Structure formats: C-alpha cells, structure tokens
Amino acid sequence: MIFSTTQKASQVMGGVDILSPTGLTILTIGILFTVGLPLTMILRGKKD
C-alpha cells in the first residue's frame, strides 16, 4: 500500500494541549500504565 502525505494530511486536526489539565491527566495515566503496572507486576510477582 502506498501512502502519500499532503499539506492538509500533515496538519494536526485536533488533539489536546499537553500542558492543559486534560493533557497532564492523560500523560500521568499513560506513565502509570507503561511504567507502574509492569514494575508492580515484577516486584510483587508470583509467590510460590
């Protein structure tokens, strides 16, 4: 499949400002899931 980009396709059509409260909330949740959850699973692990 061939993809081509144009001026309009490369513009961001929406989104959330990262420094807004909503953006910071999304960022925090993302960090918790990508770092905190695996770290918790490794540290607690399966107890034999």
C-alpha positions in Angstrom: 0.0 0.0 0.0 1.4 3.4 -0.9 0.9 6.3 1.4 1.3 9.9 0.3 1.2 13.0 2.5 -0.1 16.3 1.6 -0.1 19.7 3.3 -3.5 19.1 4.8 -2.8 15.5 5.8 0.3 16.5 7.8 -1.6 19.1 9.8 -2.9 18.1 13.2 -6.7 18.2 13.0 -7.3 18.2 16.8 -5.8 16.9 20.0 -5.2 18.1 23.5 -2.6 20.6 24.6 -0.1 18.7 26.7 0.1 21.4 29.4 -3.6 21.6 29.9 -5.2 19.8 32.9 -6.6 17.2 30.5 -3.3 16.7 28.8 -1.5 16.3 32.1 -4.1 13.8 33.2 -3.7 11.7 30.1 0.1 11.8 30.3 0.0 10.8 34.0 -2.3 7.8 33.3 -0.1 6.8 30.4 3.1 6.9 32.5 1.3 4.9 35.3 0.3 2.1 32.9 3.5 1.9 31.0 5.9 2.1 34.0 3.9 1.5 37.2 1.9 -1.5 36.2 4.8 -3.6 34.8 7.0 -2.6 37.7 4.3 -3.6 40.2 3.9 -7.0 38.5 7.7 -7.6 38.5 8.1 -6.6 42.2 5.1 -8.5 43.5 5.4 -11.3 41.1 4.1 -14.8 41.6 4.6 -16.1 45.2 5.5 -19.7 45.4 
